[in-house]
C-alpha cells in the first residue's frame, strides 16, 4: 500500500496536506461553518447591544437574533454589515442589494429571538 501511495511518508504527508488545503478551498460556506450548537433562547436588546464590534457582531432581523461574527469577512457588502451591529438590521437587511438566498445564509447564524427587558 505504501508504494501505491507514492513511497515515503514525507511525500504522502505533503500530498495529504495539499489535498486537505484544496478541500478547504472548495468547501461551501455552510460546510465551513461550525455547527450552531447554541440553544436558541431569548435575548434582551441590552444583551444584543453588547455585541457591536467587528469581532463580535450580533444583529436583529424581524425580531430574531443572529450571531454573524464569522460571516463578517464573507459579506459581499464589506463593512456595511457593521452599520447596525448590536442592533436592529431589519430595514437594511431587506434592501434590494440582497438576493432571496440571503435568508438561507442568515438562518445558519440564528441564535434566538428578542425578548422584552421585563422578561
N, CA, C and O atoms as a GROMACS GRO file, in nm:
protein
  476
    1UNK      N    1   0.082  -0.119   0.000
    1UNK     CA    2   0.000   0.000   0.000
    1UNK      C    3   0.087   0.126   0.000
    1UNK      O    4   0.055   0.225  -0.066
    2UNK      N    5   0.197   0.120   0.075
    2UNK     CA    6   0.287   0.234   0.084
    2UNK      C    7   0.339   0.274  -0.055
    2UNK      O    8   0.341   0.392  -0.089
    3UNK      N    9   0.381   0.174  -0.134
    3UNK     CA   10   0.433   0.203  -0.267
    3UNK      C   11   0.324   0.263  -0.356
    3UNK      O   12   0.352   0.351  -0.437
    4UNK      N   13   0.203   0.216  -0.342
    4UNK     CA   14   0.092   0.267  -0.421
    4UNK      C   15   0.065   0.414  -0.392
    4UNK      O   16   0.030   0.490  -0.482
    5UNK      N   17   0.082   0.454  -0.266
    5UNK     CA   18   0.054   0.592  -0.226
    5UNK      C   19   0.168   0.686  -0.262
    5UNK      O   20   0.157   0.807  -0.241
    6UNK      N   21   0.275   0.633  -0.316
    6UNK     CA   22   0.378   0.724  -0.365
    6UNK      C   23   0.508   0.716  -0.290
    6UNK      O   24   0.592   0.804  -0.307
    7UNK      N   25   0.530   0.614  -0.207
    7UNK     CA   26   0.662   0.599  -0.147
    7UNK      C   27   0.668   0.642  -0.003
    7UNK      O   28   0.589   0.599   0.080
    8UNK      N   29   0.766   0.730   0.026
    8UNK     CA   30   0.795   0.763   0.165
    8UNK      C   31   0.686   0.847   0.230
    8UNK      O   32   0.600   0.904   0.163
    9UNK      N   33   0.692   0.852   0.360
    9UNK     CA   34   0.590   0.924   0.437
    9UNK      C   35   0.592   1.073   0.412
    9UNK      O   36   0.487   1.137   0.419
   10UNK      N   37   0.708   1.131   0.383
   10UNK     CA   38   0.715   1.275   0.361
   10UNK      C   39   0.631   1.316   0.242
   10UNK      O   40   0.555   1.413   0.250
   11UNK      N   41   0.644   1.245   0.130
   11UNK     CA   42   0.564   1.276   0.013
   11UNK      C   43   0.416   1.256   0.040
   11UNK      O   44   0.331   1.336   0.002
   12UNK      N   45   0.387   1.146   0.108
   12UNK     CA   46   0.249   1.114   0.140
   12UNK      C   47   0.188   1.222   0.227
   12UNK      O   48   0.075   1.266   0.203
   13UNK      N   49   0.262   1.266   0.330
   13UNK     CA   50   0.212   1.372   0.419
   13UNK      C   51   0.192   1.501   0.343
   13UNK      O   52   0.092   1.570   0.360
   14UNK      N   53   0.290   1.532   0.258
   14UNK     CA   54   0.283   1.654   0.179
   14UNK      C   55   0.163   1.650   0.085
   14UNK      O   56   0.092   1.749   0.069
   15UNK      N   57   0.143   1.533   0.024
   15UNK     CA   58   0.031   1.516  -0.067
   15UNK      C   59  -0.102   1.528   0.007
   15UNK      O   60  -0.195   1.593  -0.040
   16UNK      N   61  -0.109   1.466   0.124
   16UNK     CA   62  -0.232   1.473   0.204
   16UNK      C   63  -0.260   1.617   0.246
   16UNK      O   64  -0.374   1.662   0.244
   17UNK      N   65  -0.153   1.689   0.283
   17UNK     CA   66  -0.169   1.828   0.325
   17UNK      C   67  -0.222   1.914   0.210
   17UNK      O   68  -0.310   1.997   0.230
   18UNK      N   69  -0.167   1.894   0.092
   18UNK     CA   70  -0.211   1.970  -0.024
   18UNK      C   71  -0.356   1.938  -0.057
   18UNK      O   72  -0.434   2.027  -0.092
   19UNK      N   73  -0.393   1.810  -0.046
   19UNK     CA   74  -0.532   1.770  -0.073
   19UNK      C   75  -0.625   1.833   0.028
   19UNK      O   76  -0.734   1.879  -0.006
   20UNK      N   77  -0.582   1.834   0.153
   20UNK     CA   78  -0.664   1.894   0.259
   20UNK      C   79  -0.685   2.043   0.235
   20UNK      O   80  -0.795   2.094   0.254
   21UNK      N   81  -0.579   2.112   0.194
   21UNK     CA   82  -0.588   2.254   0.165
   21UNK      C   83  -0.685   2.279   0.050
   21UNK      O   84  -0.766   2.371   0.056
   22UNK      N   85  -0.676   2.197  -0.053
   22UNK     CA   86  -0.764   2.213  -0.169
   22UNK      C   87  -0.910   2.188  -0.130
   22UNK      O   88  -0.999   2.258  -0.176
   23UNK      N   89  -0.934   2.087  -0.044
   23UNK     CA   90  -1.070   2.059   0.000
   23UNK      C   91  -1.126   2.177   0.078
   23UNK      O   92  -1.242   2.213   0.060
   24UNK      N   93  -1.044   2.238   0.163
   24UNK     CA   94  -1.088   2.353   0.241
   24UNK      C   95  -1.128   2.468   0.149
   24UNK      O   96  -1.228   2.536   0.175
   25UNK      N   97  -1.051   2.490   0.043
   25UNK     CA   98  -1.081   2.598  -0.051
   25UNK      C   99  -1.213   2.576  -0.123
   25UNK      O  100  -1.284   2.672  -0.154
   26UNK      N  101  -1.247   2.450  -0.149
   26UNK     CA  102  -1.365   2.423  -0.230
   26UNK      C  103  -1.490   2.395  -0.149
   26UNK      O  104  -1.597   2.378  -0.207
   27UNK      N  105  -1.480   2.390  -0.018
   27UNK     CA  106  -1.599   2.367   0.064
   27UNK      C  107  -1.693   2.485   0.054
   27UNK      O  108  -1.650   2.600   0.038
   28UNK      N  109  -1.820   2.457   0.062
   28UNK     CA  110  -1.918   2.565   0.058
   28UNK      C  111  -1.918   2.639   0.191
   28UNK      O  112  -1.862   2.590   0.290
   29UNK      N  113  -1.979   2.754   0.194
   29UNK     CA  114  -1.987   2.835   0.315
   29UNK      C  115  -2.048   2.756   0.429
   29UNK      O  116  -1.995   2.758   0.540
   30UNK      N  117  -2.158   2.685   0.404
   30UNK     CA  118  -2.224   2.612   0.512
   30UNK      C  119  -2.138   2.498   0.565
   30UNK      O  120  -2.149   2.462   0.682
   31UNK      N  121  -2.052   2.440   0.481
   31UNK     CA  122  -1.962   2.334   0.526
   31UNK      C  123  -1.852   2.388   0.616
   31UNK      O  124  -1.802   2.316   0.703
   32UNK      N  125  -1.814   2.512   0.597
   32UNK     CA  126  -1.706   2.571   0.676
   32UNK      C  127  -1.753   2.624   0.810
   32UNK      O  128  -1.672   2.648   0.900
   33UNK      N  129  -1.883   2.642   0.825
   33UNK     CA  130  -1.934   2.699   0.949
   33UNK      C  131  -1.939   2.593   1.058
   33UNK      O  132  -1.972   2.478   1.031
   34UNK      N  133  -1.908   2.632   1.180
   34UNK     CA  134  -1.925   2.537   1.289
   34UNK      C  135  -2.074   2.513   1.310
   34UNK      O  136  -2.156   2.601   1.284
   35UNK      N  137  -2.108   2.396   1.356
   35UNK     CA  138  -2.248   2.367   1.383
   35UNK      C  139  -2.297   2.463   1.490
   35UNK      O  140  -2.228   2.486   1.590
   36UNK      N  141  -2.413   2.519   1.471
   36UNK     CA  142  -2.468   2.612   1.569
   36UNK      C  143  -2.530   2.530   1.681
   36UNK      O  144  -2.648   2.495   1.677
   37UNK      N  145  -2.449   2.501   1.781
   37UNK     CA  146  -2.495   2.417   1.891
   37UNK      C  147  -2.555   2.499   2.004
   37UNK      O  148  -2.610   2.444   2.100
   38UNK      N  149  -2.546   2.630   1.993
   38UNK     CA  150  -2.601   2.715   2.098
   38UNK      C  151  -2.752   2.701   2.100
   38UNK      O  152  -2.819   2.706   1.997
   39UNK      N  153  -2.806   2.682   2.219
   39UNK     CA  154  -2.952   2.670   2.233
   39UNK      C  155  -3.014   2.805   2.200
   39UNK      O  156  -2.970   2.909   2.249
   40UNK      N  157  -3.116   2.802   2.118
   40UNK     CA  158  -3.184   2.926   2.081
   40UNK      C  159  -3.268   2.971   2.200
   40UNK      O  160  -3.346   2.894   2.255
   41UNK      N  161  -3.251   3.096   2.238
   41UNK     CA  162  -3.324   3.149   2.354
   41UNK      C  163  -3.354   3.295   2.332
   41UNK      O  164  -3.321   3.351   2.227
   42UNK      N  165  -3.415   3.356   2.429
   42UNK     CA  166  -3.446   3.498   2.421
   42UNK      C  167  -3.331   3.584   2.469
   42UNK      O  168  -3.263   3.550   2.566
   43UNK      N  169  -3.309   3.697   2.402
   43UNK     CA  170  -3.206   3.794   2.438
   43UNK      C  171  -3.270   3.931   2.447
   43UNK      O  172  -3.352   3.967   2.362
   44UNK      N  173  -3.232   4.009   2.547
   44UNK     CA  174  -3.282   4.146   2.556
   44UNK      C  175  -3.202   4.233   2.460
   44UNK      O  176  -3.093   4.196   2.418
   45UNK      N  177  -3.257   4.348   2.426
   45UNK     CA  178  -3.186   4.441   2.338
   45UNK      C  179  -3.057   4.488   2.405
   45UNK      O  180  -2.958   4.516   2.336
   46UNK      N  181  -3.057   4.497   2.537
   46UNK     CA  182  -2.935   4.536   2.609
   46UNK      C  183  -2.825   4.431   2.592
   46UNK      O  184  -2.708   4.465   2.575
   47UNK      N  185  -2.862   4.303   2.597
   47UNK     CA  186  -2.764   4.196   2.577
   47UNK      C  187  -2.709   4.200   2.434
   47UNK      O  188  -2.589   4.188   2.411
   48UNK      N  189  -2.798   4.216   2.340
   48UNK     CA  190  -2.760   4.218   2.199
   48UNK      C  191  -2.669   4.337   2.169
   48UNK      O  192  -2.574   4.325   2.091
   49UNK      N  193  -2.698   4.450   2.230
   49UNK     CA  194  -2.622   4.573   2.206
   49UNK      C  195  -2.474   4.559   2.243
   49UNK      O  196  -2.391   4.633   2.190
   50UNK      N  197  -2.440   4.467   2.329
   50UNK     CA  198  -2.300   4.446   2.370
   50UNK      C  199  -2.217   4.383   2.258
   50UNK      O  200  -2.094   4.386   2.261
   51UNK      N  201  -2.284   4.327   2.160
   51UNK     CA  202  -2.216   4.256   2.051
   51UNK      C  203  -2.211   4.346   1.928
   51UNK      O  204  -2.276   4.319   1.826
   52UNK      N  205  -2.133   4.453   1.939
   52UNK     CA  206  -2.133   4.558   1.837
   52UNK      C  207  -1.994   4.591   1.783
   52UNK      O  208  -1.969   4.703   1.738
   53UNK      N  209  -1.905   4.494   1.788
   53UNK     CA  210  -1.769   4.515   1.738
   53UNK      C  211  -1.742   4.420   1.621
   53UNK      O  212  -1.809   4.318   1.606
   54UNK      N  213  -1.645   4.454   1.539
   54UNK     CA  214  -1.615   4.374   1.420
   54UNK      C  215  -1.588   4.228   1.452
   54UNK      O  216  -1.617   4.140   1.371
   55UNK      N  217  -1.531   4.201   1.570
   55UNK     CA  218  -1.501   4.063   1.606
   55UNK      C  219  -1.608   4.001   1.695
   55UNK      O  220  -1.587   3.894   1.753
   56UNK      N  221  -1.722   4.067   1.705
   56UNK     CA  222  -1.834   4.017   1.786
   56UNK      C  223  -1.961   4.089   1.740
   56UNK      O  224  -1.998   4.192   1.796
   57UNK      N  225  -2.026   4.034   1.637
   57UNK     CA  226  -2.138   4.103   1.572
   57UNK      C  227  -2.266   4.022   1.581
   57UNK      O  228  -2.277   3.912   1.526
   58UNK      N  229  -2.364   4.078   1.652
   58UNK     CA  230  -2.498   4.022   1.654
   58UNK      C  231  -2.590   4.124   1.589
   58UNK      O  232  -2.572   4.245   1.605
   59UNK      N  233  -2.688   4.074   1.517
   59UNK     CA  234  -2.788   4.163   1.458
   59UNK      C  235  -2.927   4.106   1.484
   59UNK      O  236  -2.945   3.988   1.514
   60UNK      N  237  -3.024   4.195   1.470
   60UNK     CA  238  -3.165   4.156   1.482
   60UNK      C  239  -3.228   4.176   1.345
   60UNK      O  240  -3.210   4.280   1.281
   61UNK      N  241  -3.302   4.076   1.300
   61UNK     CA  242  -3.380   4.087   1.176
   61UNK      C  243  -3.516   4.025   1.205
   61UNK      O  244  -3.527   3.907   1.238
   62UNK      N  245  -3.618   4.106   1.193
   62UNK     CA  246  -3.756   4.061   1.218
   62UNK      C  247  -3.772   3.996   1.356
   62UNK      O  248  -3.842   3.895   1.369
   63UNK      N  249  -3.708   4.052   1.456
   63UNK     CA  250  -3.723   4.004   1.592
   63UNK      C  251  -3.641   3.880   1.626
   63UNK      O  252  -3.648   3.830   1.738
   64UNK      N  253  -3.564   3.830   1.531
   64UNK     CA  254  -3.477   3.716   1.556
   64UNK      C  255  -3.333   3.766   1.570
   64UNK      O  256  -3.295   3.867   1.511
   65UNK      N  257  -3.255   3.695   1.650
   65UNK     CA  258  -3.117   3.735   1.679
   65UNK      C  259  -3.021   3.642   1.605
   65UNK      O  260  -3.037   3.520   1.605
   66UNK      N  261  -2.921   3.704   1.543
   66UNK     CA  262  -2.822   3.630   1.465
   66UNK      C  263  -2.682   3.671   1.507
   66UNK      O  264  -2.652   3.790   1.516
   67UNK      N  265  -2.596   3.573   1.533
   67UNK     CA  266  -2.455   3.598   1.560
   67UNK      C  267  -2.382   3.582   1.427
   67UNK      O  268  -2.351   3.470   1.386
   68UNK      N  269  -2.355   3.694   1.359
   68UNK     CA  270  -2.295   3.691   1.226
   68UNK      C  271  -2.145   3.719   1.228
   68UNK      O  272  -2.086   3.751   1.125
   69UNK      N  273  -2.084   3.707   1.344
   69UNK     CA  274  -1.941   3.735   1.359
   69UNK      C  275  -1.857   3.664   1.254
   69UNK      O  276  -1.772   3.725   1.190
   70UNK      N  277  -1.880   3.534   1.237
   70UNK     CA  278  -1.799   3.457   1.143
   70UNK      C  279  -1.830   3.490   0.998
   70UNK      O  280  -1.752   3.456   0.909
   71UNK      N  281  -1.940   3.557   0.973
   71UNK     CA  282  -1.977   3.591   0.836
   71UNK      C  283  -1.921   3.727   0.791
   71UNK      O  284  -1.915   3.755   0.671
   72UNK      N  285  -1.881   3.810   0.885
   72UNK     CA  286  -1.835   3.946   0.851
   72UNK      C  287  -1.730   3.945   0.739
   72UNK      O  288  -1.745   4.022   0.645
   73UNK      N  289  -1.626   3.861   0.744
   73UNK     CA  290  -1.527   3.863   0.636
   73UNK      C  291  -1.583   3.817   0.501
   73UNK      O  292  -1.528   3.852   0.396
   74UNK      N  293  -1.690   3.739   0.502
   74UNK     CA  294  -1.751   3.687   0.379
   74UNK      C  295  -1.850   3.785   0.316
   74UNK      O  296  -1.885   3.771   0.199
   75UNK      N  297  -1.894   3.884   0.392
   75UNK     CA  298  -2.002   3.973   0.348
   75UNK      C  299  -1.964   4.048   0.221
   75UNK      O  300  -1.867   4.125   0.219
   76UNK      N  301  -2.041   4.026   0.117
   76UNK     CA  302  -2.012   4.090  -0.013
   76UNK      C  303  -2.020   4.242  -0.007
   76UNK      O  304  -1.957   4.311  -0.087
   77UNK      N  305  -2.097   4.294   0.086
   77UNK     CA  306  -2.112   4.439   0.100
   77UNK      C  307  -2.010   4.503   0.192
   77UNK      O  308  -2.026   4.617   0.235
   78UNK      N  309  -1.904   4.428   0.223
   78UNK     CA  310  -1.797   4.481   0.308
   78UNK      C  311  -1.846   4.516   0.447
   78UNK      O  312  -1.922   4.440   0.508
   79UNK      N  313  -1.801   4.630   0.497
   79UNK     CA  314  -1.832   4.671   0.634
   79UNK      C  315  -1.975   4.717   0.655
   79UNK      O  316  -2.013   4.748   0.768
   80UNK      N  317  -2.055   4.722   0.551
   80UNK     CA  318  -2.195   4.764   0.566
   80UNK      C  319  -2.268   4.677   0.668
   80UNK      O  320  -2.363   4.722   0.732
   81UNK      N  321  -2.225   4.553   0.682
   81UNK     CA  322  -2.287   4.462   0.778
   81UNK      C  323  -2.270   4.513   0.922
   81UNK      O  324  -2.345   4.475   1.011
   82UNK      N  325  -2.172   4.599   0.942
   82UNK     CA  326  -2.145   4.652   1.076
   82UNK      C  327  -2.229   4.774   1.110
   82UNK      O  328  -2.228   4.819   1.224
   83UNK      N  329  -2.303   4.829   1.014
   83UNK     CA  330  -2.380   4.951   1.036
   83UNK      C  331  -2.476   4.942   1.154
   83UNK      O  332  -2.498   5.040   1.225
   84UNK      N  333  -2.534   4.824   1.174
   84UNK     CA  334  -2.630   4.807   1.283
   84UNK      C  335  -2.587   4.695   1.377
   84UNK      O  336  -2.672   4.630   1.438
   85UNK      N  337  -2.457   4.673   1.388
   85UNK     CA  338  -2.406   4.570   1.478
   85UNK      C  339  -2.456   4.596   1.619
   85UNK      O  340  -2.444   4.708   1.670
   86UNK      N  341  -2.512   4.494   1.680
   86UNK     CA  342  -2.567   4.509   1.814
   86UNK      C  343  -2.707   4.566   1.815
   86UNK      O  344  -2.760   4.596   1.921
   87UNK      N  345  -2.766   4.582   1.699
   87UNK     CA  346  -2.899   4.643   1.691
   87UNK      C  347  -2.985   4.582   1.583
   87UNK      O  348  -2.956   4.474   1.531
   88UNK      N  349  -3.092   4.653   1.549
   88UNK     CA  350  -3.189   4.603   1.453
   88UNK      C  351  -3.145   4.636   1.310
   88UNK      O  352  -3.132   4.753   1.273
   89UNK      N  353  -3.123   4.533   1.231
   89UNK     CA  354  -3.079   4.547   1.092
   89UNK      C  355  -3.190   4.516   0.993
   89UNK      O  356  -3.164   4.502   0.874
   90UNK      N  357  -3.313   4.505   1.040
   90UNK     CA  358  -3.423   4.460   0.955
   90UNK      C  359  -3.437   4.545   0.828
   90UNK      O  360  -3.443   4.490   0.718
   91UNK      N  361  -3.442   4.675   0.842
   91UNK     CA  362  -3.464   4.762   0.726
   91UNK      C  363  -3.350   4.748   0.625
   91UNK      O  364  -3.376   4.729   0.506
   92UNK      N  365  -3.227   4.756   0.670
   92UNK     CA  366  -3.113   4.744   0.581
   92UNK      C  367  -3.101   4.605   0.520
   92UNK      O  368  -3.062   4.590   0.404
   93UNK      N  369  -3.135   4.506   0.599
   93UNK     CA  370  -3.125   4.369   0.552
   93UNK      C  371  -3.223   4.340   0.438
   93UNK      O  372  -3.192   4.266   0.345
   94UNK      N  373  -3.340   4.400   0.446
   94UNK     CA  374  -3.443   4.375   0.345
   94UNK      C  375  -3.429   4.463   0.222
   94UNK      O  376  -3.521   4.471   0.140
   95UNK      N  377  -3.316   4.528   0.208
   95UNK     CA  378  -3.293   4.615   0.093
   95UNK      C  379  -3.276   4.536  -0.036
   95UNK      O  380  -3.260   4.414  -0.033
   96UNK      N  381  -3.279   4.606  -0.148
   96UNK     CA  382  -3.270   4.540  -0.279
   96UNK      C  383  -3.133   4.479  -0.309
   96UNK      O  384  -3.118   4.406  -0.406
   97UNK      N  385  -3.033   4.508  -0.227
   97UNK     CA  386  -2.899   4.457  -0.252
   97UNK      C  387  -2.885   4.308  -0.221
   97UNK      O  388  -2.789   4.245  -0.265
   98UNK      N  389  -2.979   4.252  -0.146
   98UNK     CA  390  -2.970   4.111  -0.110
   98UNK      C  391  -3.056   4.022  -0.199
   98UNK      O  392  -3.172   4.053  -0.224
   99UNK      N  393  -2.998   3.911  -0.245
   99UNK     CA  394  -3.078   3.815  -0.322
   99UNK      C  395  -3.168   3.735  -0.227
   99UNK      O  396  -3.147   3.738  -0.106
  100UNK      N  397  -3.264   3.666  -0.281
  100UNK     CA  398  -3.356   3.586  -0.198
  100UNK      C  399  -3.281   3.480  -0.118
  100UNK      O  400  -3.326   3.442  -0.010
  101UNK      N  401  -3.170   3.431  -0.169
  101UNK     CA  402  -3.093   3.326  -0.100
  101UNK      C  403  -3.029   3.374   0.030
  101UNK      O  404  -2.980   3.293   0.108
  102UNK      N  405  -3.029   3.505   0.053
  102UNK     CA  406  -2.968   3.558   0.175
  102UNK      C  407  -3.036   3.502   0.300
  102UNK      O  408  -2.973   3.490   0.405
  103UNK      N  409  -3.164   3.468   0.289
  103UNK     CA  410  -3.237   3.414   0.405
  103UNK      C  411  -3.182   3.277   0.445
  103UNK      O  412  -3.180   3.244   0.563
  104UNK      N  413  -3.138   3.199   0.347
  104UNK     CA  414  -3.080   3.068   0.377
  104UNK      C  415  -2.947   3.084   0.451
  104UNK      O  416  -2.918   3.009   0.545
  105UNK      N  417  -2.868   3.180   0.409
  105UNK     CA  418  -2.740   3.206   0.476
  105UNK      C  419  -2.766   3.258   0.616
  105UNK      O  420  -2.703   3.213   0.712
  106UNK      N  421  -2.856   3.353   0.629
  106UNK     CA  422  -2.885   3.410   0.761
  106UNK      C  423  -2.930   3.303   0.860
  106UNK      O  424  -2.893   3.308   0.977
  107UNK      N  425  -3.009   3.209   0.814
  107UNK     CA  426  -3.060   3.104   0.903
  107UNK      C  427  -2.947   3.026   0.971
  107UNK      O  428  -2.966   2.974   1.082
  108UNK      N  429  -2.832   3.017   0.907
  108UNK     CA  430  -2.718   2.946   0.966
  108UNK      C  431  -2.667   3.012   1.093
  108UNK      O  432  -2.600   2.948   1.174
  109UNK      N  433  -2.697   3.139   1.110
  109UNK     CA  434  -2.644   3.217   1.222
  109UNK      C  435  -2.749   3.247   1.330
  109UNK      O  436  -2.721   3.321   1.425
  110UNK      N  437  -2.867   3.191   1.317
  110UNK     CA  438  -2.977   3.218   1.411
  110UNK      C  439  -2.944   3.162   1.549
  110UNK      O  440  -2.915   3.044   1.563
  111UNK      N  441  -2.950   3.249   1.650
  111UNK     CA  442  -2.921   3.203   1.787
  111UNK      C  443  -3.037   3.226   1.883
  111UNK      O  444  -3.035   3.174   1.995
  112UNK      N  445  -3.139   3.301   1.842
  112UNK     CA  446  -3.251   3.323   1.934
  112UNK      C  447  -3.344   3.432   1.885
  112UNK      O  448  -3.354   3.461   1.766
  113UNK      N  449  -3.414   3.490   1.982
  113UNK     CA  450  -3.512   3.594   1.950
  113UNK      C  451  -3.505   3.706   2.054
  113UNK      O  452  -3.451   3.688   2.163
  114UNK      N  453  -3.560   3.820   2.018
  114UNK     CA  454  -3.560   3.936   2.107
  114UNK      C  455  -3.673   3.920   2.210
  114UNK      O  456  -3.785   3.881   2.175
  115UNK      N  457  -3.642   3.950   2.335
  115UNK     CA  458  -3.744   3.950   2.440
  115UNK      C  459  -3.747   4.088   2.505
  115UNK      O  460  -3.649   4.162   2.500
  116UNK      N  461  -3.860   4.120   2.564
  116UNK     CA  462  -3.873   4.246   2.636
  116UNK      C  463  -3.779   4.247   2.755
  116UNK      O  464  -3.748   4.143   2.812
  117UNK      N  465  -3.734   4.366   2.792
  117UNK     CA  466  -3.642   4.381   2.906
  117UNK      C  467  -3.702   4.324   3.034
  117UNK      O  468  -3.629   4.274   3.119
  118UNK      N  469  -3.834   4.330   3.049
  118UNK     CA  470  -3.901   4.286   3.171
  118UNK      C  471  -3.902   4.134   3.186
  118UNK      O  472  -3.918   4.083   3.296
  119UNK      N  473  -3.885   4.061   3.074
  119UNK     CA  474  -3.891   3.914   3.080
  119UNK      C  475  -3.765   3.857   3.132
  119UNK      O  476  -3.753   3.735   3.144
   0.00000   0.00000   0.00000
